[in-house]
Amino acid sequence: MLNHERSPRAGASLRRADIDGLRGLAIALVVVFHVFIGRVSSGVDVFLLLGGIFFFAPQMRNALEPTGLTLVQAVLRIIRRLYPALVTVVAVSLAAALLVYAPVRWIGTGQDAAASLLYVQNLNLIHQGQDYAAISQDVSLFQHIWSMSVQLQIYLGSLVVITVLCAVVTRVFSRTATAARRTVVGLLVVATVVSLGYATWMTTHDQAVNYYSPLSRFWEIGLGGLFGLWVLGRRLPGWFTHLRWPAGLVGLVLIIGTGMVLDGAAQFPGPWTLVPLAGAVLVVLAGSETGSAATAASGTSGRVGVARLLETRVFQLLGRYAYALYLWHWPVLTLATYLWSERAGGEAAAEAAAAAEAAAATAADGTAPAVDAPWLQGITATLGSTTGTLVGTGVIVVSLVLAAATHRFIEVPLQQTSRPTRSWVLTDLGYLRSASGHRGKTVVAVGMVAATVGVIAFAPTGERVLAHRAAKLEARAADTDIYPGPAAFLQDAPVPEGEPVVPDTAEIRPLMPLNQPDGCYADFPDTEVVLTHDHNESDEECAYGDVDSDRVMYLAGGSHSEHFLPALDIIGRDRGIKIVPIVKMGCVLGMALPRVDGSDYPECAEWELKAQQYVLDNPPTDGVFMTVTRPTSMLGDGPEQIPEEYAAMVQKLTDAGIHTYAVRDTPWMMRSPGRQLDARKCVAEQHEGDCGVAQEDHLLPEDPSLEALVGMDVTHIDLTDAVCRDGRCPGVVGNVLVYRDTQHITNRFAELLAPEIERQMYGDTDDRASNG
């Protein structure tokens, strides 16, 4: 199909106005879909493909030509083009967030800002999805920076590989530049195919990681690189002239229609991503020159159809501002929606706080159960049709103005006006003096460094300040006359008004049970039963309560068993029982659960079998403490149930002579079906209402385990009366914060539950009670 006669422009610049316009179309799709549609568009995928088109060929020339840029220069050139605008947007957005958000959101926002400046935001989001301290956090103000992080990681890795491979082929093996080029292209083909295969496999195994992984995303950039190497800069056969119109039109339909038809959050970057990428390829081909050099010279092969449309002023302007507009639109959208929802007050503000940060990219990670479904219809579903349309339009206008200003005053002045002399920079004092000789650029560089240091230092500094505040508050928390907690419901203990809630709501990690910082739990990727500190890397036993006792009780299951550890720690010390946690995040004993997004969770299945075997091979003297009920859905929707697998596990323990303390799960905090409520943030932001849920929406009139576990060796434990009263299950009971997030109780509340749990476990005697 390809005519290998080089274009007259091939030796010079491959810049094409229609491709600049395609960038404009891509950013328009990203912004409009985020603001008004709330779905993943194909815009980011088109960006990745276009990035690959213009990346690999120049880097190969740099590596093979004596006058080409060195690896260090190539990296600095990329950073110089991207970083000034990024640090500006991140610093300004962080400052705005501190003015708008309550302190409870500051640390998370600061951490995401630092991750964005370090180009690891995609890895940060993967970690958050695998971290139970963060799994219910609202989506980041800098969520969108994941794509730039992925792109830079792929660029840096590719630069190193290209440089090293070309040096090895030409210098070590003394082969020609052509041989080196063919070697690089061959490796690029293999890497692209392998990456596509990996992304396809990960789509059904761990979409949460898949969406943000540079290994999964490489093939989109690699495909662009291959397309650029083989097609761009060459003339297509003359007969293709008549196909440019339909090719461009079909390509445009594929690009625009992708976000309407395909669920990119669940399917990208798997094989369905080929749909918009094929569309982008068709659009680029539709704008390519055709025929012979003579035909081109006669002007009969000029731009037609879609290519001419993309060369219009609107798309050219959008293409010019594409990078800055991408950076600005998401923080502006998030903060604007939050501010407008604040005007509504009360629970609406809490709802929109999560909704504003969810949007299309939120659904993309597949790990954020706190995401609010209304964002699937865009901003109008959050703020209403009229207000949403006005605010959404305003977001786009403000973002465009900020993008234009960023382009005019930051990007353009810092552009490199001439190609630098080849140098390894770091050891070239003359080059460094020349590069730093421009006073204005030096001032900008110093400013960027200062802003970077300030942003990166913000989160750890803020954590220390908040930790000091929390410690002062914790000193008062021991006074049960002021902070009766569950005793306010169980014993009608008086609750003083006007007291600050304990524990401090600003940071979630101090609210986690001790086994978390001790590393005494199996994390999401783990398959082994963790029995010693630091995830089995230490010799110190994972033990709580009376750690020297010969009496042993297992705390088994997932995080909904784990959050009772502070209570069992007290009970174990009181009764001379060693408490050994056998827990894995997102998993339970007796049932191989799927992930929150419904995908397979093979690590849970493997761990669960090993955990069962360990318990049966090493039976505890004092039984197993575990939750035996759960919500109907993985997201926490009611009503509660006891899965058959749970009952079968208890029966298996009974058959083995092991007693079970069967705990009824506490209600999950839900706004409505599929939409979780972060009670800690709701309380911290002092919204109206009780930051709780209706009891009947989540709990049945009677504990379902009473009937399901009849005849088994169990002691039933039901804490409903400690967390619910008069049909409501609030976020605060007795001046004590009940939930640290959407579903897990705080350490302090669990400690205050110890007397009630002990009473239900043992009654008034030291003997084990059985009511099975």
Secondary structure, DSSP 8 states (H G I E B T S, - for coil): --EEEE-TTTTS----HHHHHHHHHHHHHHHHIIIII-S--SHHHHHHHHHHHTTHHHHHHHHHSTTS--HHHHHHHHHHHHHHHHHHHHHHHHHHHHHHS-GGGHHHHHHHHHHHHTT-HHHHHHHHHT-TTTTTS---TTGGGHHHHHHHHHHHHHHHHHHHHHHIIIIIS---HHHHHHHHHHHHHHHHHHHHHHHHHHHHH-HHHHHH-HHHHHHHHHHHHHHHHHTTTEEB-GGGGGGHHHHHHHHHHHHHHHHHHS-HHHHTTSGGGHHHHHHHHHHHHHTS-BS-HHHHHHTTT---HHHHHHTSHHHHHHHHHHHHHHHHHHHHHHHHHHHHHHHH-HHHHHHHHHHHTTHHHHHHHS--TT--GGGGG-HHHHH-HHHHHHHHHHHHHHHHHHHHHHIIIIITTTS--S------STT-HHHHHHHT--HHHHHHHHHHHHHHHHHHHHHHHHHHHHHHHHHHHHHHHT-TTT--TTHHHHS-----TT---BS-SS-SGGGS-THHHHT-SB-TT--S---BHHHHTSSSB--EESTT-S-EEEEEESHHHHTTHHHHHHHHHHHT-EEEEEEBTT-BTTB----TTS---HHHHHHHHHHHHHHHHS--TT-EEEE--EESSTT--SSEE--HHHHHHHHHHHHTT--EEEE------EEETTEE--HHHHHHTT-SS-S-EEGGGT--SS-THHHHTTTSSEEEE--HHHH-BTTEE-SEETTEE-BSSSS-B-HHHHHHHHHHHHHHHHTTSSS-----
